[in-house]
Amino acid sequence: MPVKNPNHKSLKYLSFAVAGDGFKRSVPALDKFWAPRSVFAHFTGLIDSGGQIKRGAALEEWQYEAESFKDDMEFLLRHAHHEFWSYMIHQKSALASVVSFLQNCIPFYVNILGVSIPDNIKRLHEDILNLVVRIIFRILTSKESSECWIEKDHLRELVYQNYLISVPMLLDLLIAVGNAASENVTLLRKIFESLLKIEPKYKQDLITALKFLETAFRSIQMQTDNEGFEGAGGGLLDKMSDTPFDDVTLYTLNCSFTISVLLEVCPEMRSLYGEEGFAQHIARFYDTTLPQLYKNIYNINSSALSLVWLNQSRIQFLRAFRSIISFHVEAVLTDPASSLAPCENFIAILTECLSEQAFVVDYERHYPIALDVEILKQACNELDSFKITFLIEGYQRERNVEAFKSNQRTNVEQSKDNGHVLNVENKSAEIYLNGKTSVPTVSNPVQQRDIESEVAMVLDCFPDLGTGFIRRLLTRYDNGEEAIAALLEENLPPDLFDLNRSEVYIPPDLQDKLTQEIGVKHYNVFDGDKYDVLTQDDPKCVVKKGKGFPNAPKNVAQLLDDKSDIAMLRDRYREYSLIAEGDSTEEQEYEDEYDDSYEVVLESESRVVKSKQFKQVLADVADESEDESDSEDCDEMVKEKRIETGENDGREKFAHFCENPEEVRARYEMSCRMKSSQKSGSRKMQNHRDVVGGTKGQGQDKEVLRNRQKKESQKSTRANHNRKAGAAFKRNKGMIS
């Protein structure tokens, strides 16, 4: 219906003549008269609190209500300019209907929730979302045509004073539209730019919203600490929920996406949130609350879908923190002349967050600060190099420590919690920045706790407590000191207040566990003792299987190849490689003369023959030699050797670190003389081997017969005397035809 406004008056001064009851009267364009309908449909959520979609009859009912809601939104958009504004101002139910959709709509990250929505339901929801966004744009539009327009001051008053658009409504709009597509980001940026242009006070309202976000962080922390009890984490476990923490995890996911998308579509808030210290709040919440929430969920159900939601929350919090501090880097690139202040702010924020170890490790893994620092150093030469070095080493050190712990987890075996040892597990979820998440596998314990010593520690401070109650208490804390502090402050978890504090610890009966596993109960006086192989994982006995004892060599080869003694001595000989550093004196200095003589020792000792062999050879040479001069020389050498041997026998024998070079050279000279005499004697013996003997028939000497026999036995080594045997061998093998 076209509006009759020939004078082109604004909505504030426009009025229409209305005929009724026999007379005409003038009605302002912005009046309740133009909004007679007072009932509008209320939008209900398709996804329940546990992240599950409605099914069956409930889904059909929701679809019917959504169709009615869609008709109401089309009804508002069909009306004329003044009628639309009359409904928005004078009929609160119309605005409440729009708000109900933003509060209960399907979030844009629904794919993370792991629910499947039918295509017709998706199309219906998208149509309604499109209509709601058009209504918001119409509220922000000051001029639709030359006849339908509102003055800017009047529009500011109508929107802000009547709460047509509020900060909670904007935050809900962020979750409804999201940043999954670039078109959605452009759309949201246009809405925020138009709103801040109409009323700058919204900027201050968005800053005030930080207090509510911090309150949300504290609420999540409280629900996490109370471990899912009623009123603090969802209460009783729903049939469709994996854990009692599903509600609080969805709340955390919603907060993370709200902050991340807000900083992306409204860049003006990045600097303001940085000035308010919101980046530090994110880092603190990331380090204290998220790991504890993850641990609580994992202890209940290690494959819960809420772990995936929590991983995605970590990604969004990291992006939000990155958006805040990257503003300072962009400021440096925009104006390098005045880059000192942004650089100092950037370094100050990251330095303050160094104490949050979990946050530092994840942030450094996905956004290495070395790249940002390099940009700052190029733009600003006045930066303190000490601060930069300290910052980079701090972030990289935490990352290296985490990598070392991760390697240790793969090498340490899981120990059993049998009432004596309690394992402290350090589980960190693996996250990706491409929108994918993966639930980490079970991580091996990094550290073992001596539960017995911790129980004794608590008993020293509280002797009236029972060991059973203390053990229950220690399972909630990382060490005995924290448990003692909680007892002193009376700050125990709610479920421990009602327990009997004098409860005595009764060790579990391993025989009962075995009976449940195999279904057969044994009746033996020795069942369950430390030698029972059925109940003890590490029995205090040797279990013999097959031949021999365990770890004994199976054959002679394994026995001779045993290197266990060498392995035992390896550590001892490794100590000889350590050289003490200190001031060397003249007495401690090494003499090079030993080096030269030691080489001679190595050459001579390898060729020296034992003294007994020398004596026997020299005796043989002396008996068979015909040269008197050579015999005399050999006798003299033998005498010298015997004299030296006699002298040495009288002295005390002990091992020298390095022998006297003179003695070594004398021994070497003597051995050379012995060898030369031995060679000359052997040559003479070879030259006088007589095989001819005397005249035939006259008899032969024994020496001649011995020489003939030796020649006959060794003749095959000197000449080709085995031709017949070789030919026979070749003929048998077919080598000769």
C-alpha positions, 0 to 999 in steps of 0.5 A, a space after each residue: 500500500 503506497 504512502 500518501 506523503 506529497 509534502 515528503 515529511 519525515 515519519 516524526 511529523 507525518 500524520 494521516 486523516 482517518 474517517 470513522 464514526 461519522 467524522 475524520 480525525 488526524 492520526 500520527 504516522 507513528 501510532 498504535 492505531 496502525 498496529 492493531 495486531 498484538 499476538 505474534 508467534 514465538 520461535 522455539 529451538 530445534 536443538 535441545 540443551 544437550 545438542 540433540 535435534 528433535 525427532 518424530 512428533 516433536 519435529 513435526 510440531 516444530 515445523 508447524 510452529 516455524 511455518 507460522 513464525 515465517 508468516 508473521 515475519 512476512 506480515 511485518 515486512 509487507 506493511 507500509 513504512 509507518 505501519 512497520 515502525 508502529 508495530 516495532 514501537 507500540 507492539 512489544 510482541 512483534 519485537 519479542 518474536 524477532 528476539 525469540 528467533 535469534 535466541 533459539 535459532 540453529 547456530 551456524 556451527 551446527 555441523 560441529 554438534 554432530 547432528 543431521 538436519 533434514 534438507 527441508 528443515 534447513 531450507 525453512 530455517 534459512 528462509 526465516 533467517 533471511 526474513 529476520 535479517 531483512 527486518 533488522 536492515 529495515 530498522 537500520 534504514 533511515 530512508 526507504 524512498 522520498 516519501 518514507 524516511 526518518 530523520 537521523 536524530 529521530 531514528 537514533 532515538 527510536 532505535 536506542 531508547 526503545 531497545 529495538 536493537 540491543 547488544 544481546 540481540 547483536 551477539 545472538 545475531 552473530 551466532 545466527 549468521 556467523 562467519 562461515 562464508 565471506 558474504 555473511 561476514 560482509 553482511 554483519 560488518 554492514 550491520 555493525 557499521 550502520 548501527 555505530 554510525 547511527 548511535 555511537 553509544 553502542 560502542 560503549 555498550 559493547 565494551 560494557 558487554 565485556 563484564 558479562 563475558 567475564 561473568 560467563 567465564 566465572 560461571 563456566 569455572 564454577 560449573 567445572 569445579 563443582 563437577 556437574 552437580 545440579 545447578 552447576 553443570 547440568 545436574 542429572 545426566 540426560 538420556 541423550 547426553 554423554 556427560 553432565 558437562 555437555 551443557 556447559 561445554 555448549 555454553 563455552 562453545 557459544 561464548 568462544 564463537 561469539 567473541 571470535 566473530 565479533 572481533 572479526 566483523 567489528 574491527 573497532 572493538 579489537 583496540 578497545 578490548 585490548 585496552 580493557 585487558 580482555 586478551 589476558 582474561 582469555 589467556 587465563 580462562 584458557 589455561 585454568 578452566 578449559 584443561 579442567 573441563 576437558 579432564 572432567 569430561 574425559 574421566 567420565 567418557 573418553 569418547 564424548 562428543 563434547 570433547 570435540 566441542 571443547 577443542 573447537 572452543 580452544 580454536 576460537 579463543 586463540 583466534 580471538 586473542 590473535 585478533 586483539 594483539 594483531 591490531 598492534 602489528 597492523 598499527 605498526 605497519 600503518 604508521 611506522 613513524 609512531 610504532 613504539 607504543 604499539 610495539 610496547 603494548 604487543 610485547 606487554 600483553 604477550 609477556 603478561 600471558 607467559 604464566 599461562 603455560 597451556 595457552 602459551 604452548 597452543 598459541 606458539 604452535 599455531 601463531 609463532 610470535 617470532 614472525 610478528 616480532 621480526 616485523 616489529 623489529 624492522 619497523 621500530 629500531 628502538 625496541 628493547 632487545 632484552 625484552 624481545 629475547 626474553 619473550 621469544 625464549 619464553 614461548 619457545 621454551 614452553 613449547 619445547 617442554 611440552 614436546 619433551 613431555 609428549 615424547 616421554 608419554 610414549 615411552 612410559 608404560 601405564 601403571 595400575 592404580 591398585 591402591 598404592 600408586 596413583 597416576 597423574 595424567 596430562 591430557 592435551 587435546 590436539 587442535 587444528 585451525 582448518 575447522 577440523 578437530 580430533 579427539 586425542 587418544 588416551 595419553 600415558 601417565 607422565 608422572 607417578 604419585 606415591 599415594 602412600 606418602 601423600 596419605 601419610 602427609 595428610 595424616 600428619 596434619 589431620 590425624 582424625 581423618 580416615 585413610 579411605 577419606 584421604 584417598 578419595 580426597 587425593 583423587 580430586 587434587 594433583 598432590 597432597 599439598 593441594 588437598 591439605 590446603 583445601 581441608 584448611 580452607 574448608 573448600 572441598 567439592 560438594 560430594 565430599 562434604 557428606 562422606 564419612 571422614 573417618 572412613 578406613 581404606 580397605 584394599 581391593 581383593 584381587 581374587 574377587 576381580 579374577 572371579 568376575 573375569 573368569 567366572 570360576 572361584 578358587 578355594 586355596 589358602 595361597 590365592 591372592 598372595 604375592 606369588 599368585 600368577 593369576 592375580 598378580 601382574 608381576 608375581 614375586 616368583 620365577 615362572 618356568 615355561 619349557 626347558 631351562 630358566 627364564 632368560 637363560 641361554 638356550 644353546 651354547 652359541 647364546 651362552 658364548 655370545 653373552 655380552 651382559 658382563 660387557 654391558 655391566 662394565 660399559 658405564 665404568 669404562 665410560 668414566 675414563 673418557 672424562 678428563 679433569 680440567 685444571 692447572 697442569 704442573 710440570 710433573 703432570 705434563 706428558 713427555 713425548 719421549 714415551 710416544 716415540 718409544 711406544 710405537 716401537 713397543 707395538 711393532 716389536 711386541 707383536 713379533 716377539 716369540 716367547 722366551 721358552 720358544 727362543 730357548 728351544 730354537 737356539 738349542 736346536 740351532 746349537 746342536 745342528 749348526 756346523 759353524 762354530 762362530 754362529 754357535 758361539 754367538 747363539 750361546 752368548 745370546 742365550 747366556 745374556 738372556 738367561 742372565 737377564 732372566 735371572 736378574 728379573 726373577 729376583 726383582 719384584 714384578 709389577 705392571 708399569 704404566 709405560 716401560 723404560 725406552 732403553 729396556 724396550 730397545 734392548 729387547 727389540 735388538 735382541 729379538 732381531 739378532 735371534 731371528 737373524 741367527 734362526 734364519 741362517 741356521 735354517 738355511 744351513 739345515 736346508 742346504 745339508 739335507 742329504 737324500 743321495 746317501 752312500 753307495 747302493 747296497 752299503 746301507 744308508 744313515 738314519 739322517 739320509 732315510 729321514 730326509 728321503 721320507 720328508 722329501 717324499 711326503 712334501 714333494 707335492 707342495 713343490 712340483 706338479 706331482 699329482 697330475 694323475 689324481 687331478 686328471 682322474 678328478 676332472 674325468 669324473 666330473 665330466 670336464 674331460 671327454 
